[in-house]
Amino acid sequence: MTAAAPGVTQPPAWTRIGISEPSLGVAERPALGTSARVVVWPARNLGRALAAADREIGALDRQASRFRQDSEITRIQLSGGGAHLVSDGLAEVVSVALAAARWTSGLVDPTVGGALAALGYDRDFAEIGDASDRAAAPARVPGWQVVRLRGPALCVPAGVCLDLGATAKGLGADRSAAAAFAACGRAGGVLVSLGGDLATAGLAPAGGWPILVANDHHLPFRPAGALTVQTVRLARGALATSSVTCRQWRRAGTTLHHILDPRTGTPAAGPWRTASVAAGDCATANAASTAAIILGLRAQAWLAAQGLPARLVGHDGAVRHTRGWPAGEGGRLDPPGIRLIARRARTRGTR
């Protein structure tokens, strides 16, 4: 075993998960304030896939976490406004965030960081207390248009705090799946899930990747006629879920959640508690599921116009689908292969 270099933190160990299908290898570990899961076939490729996923997850955390004092984005924001040269990796993260903002007409906006902090989400979620007597005061969201990215030059005005979570986790799943598949010699297939936002690469197992989609993260009740959970078979691409039932905290007797409406600087208050969207890549799926929560009643029409299969769950437990999402248990989910969010290429070996 090789010792870690000084100052390099080893990632948590992967725990291998035993399943009934011997051709699949499965492991999971904590990552990015949530959990990571890697599934590969054939199972013998698991070790190489895990090493590749570790590299991508670690790189993303060092580039884009607003909760790490040593991350690239934190150092940039602590240094004040102005232009900064950034790594190719962070440039890609910001580029995807800005493209998502443009595509969703500002519903998914990376400049919500200050508003989230004002509401109390100013540290890693595990460190936020269950309650606070201090009332939460909404803050104005500056708007994604104030951020400029030209090649490796990122310009962020003073006082603007970027939160890249609405797209970075999806991009991280895309990166990890692609890197793991390459490490496996581009044989078989790989699925990587980061907190339930998942991307695939290569070939799916026979019938598709089996994915369990829940109505929410707590499942407190099962309304008559509604599916509390549904298994779908993902043929390719990616699937992301956004929910107002996770990452909740309380301030002065009010329950808040992490999906902010940039137009108000407050948590989205629409009819959906969960939105699951399938797309050609996870960055697109993640942005679309977040936008759907914020759009409210207009979400179905918007998702349909984008050609994206989706499953929306209301606060009353009612389930709505857009075209392409299977109605029955175990149905095949085959999202369009096109990327709706433009991505810039990363060079190899960037930090």
Secondary structure, DSSP 8 states (H G I E B T S, - for coil): -----TT-------EE---S-TT-EEEEEEETTEEEEEEEESGGGHHHHHHHHHHHHHHHHHHH-TT-TTSHHHHHHHT-SEEEE--HHHHHHHHHHHHHHHHTTTSS-GGGHHHHHHTT--S-GGGS-S--SS---------GGG-EEETTEEEE-TT-----HHHHHHHHHHHHHHHHHHHTTT-SEEEEEETTEEEEEE---TT-EEEEEESSSS-----TT--SEEEEEE-SSEEEEEESSSSEEEETTEEEES-EETTTTEE--SSEEEEEEEESSHHHHHHHHHHHHHHGGGHHHHHHHHT--EEEEETTS-EEE-TTS-SSTTEEE----S-SS------TT--
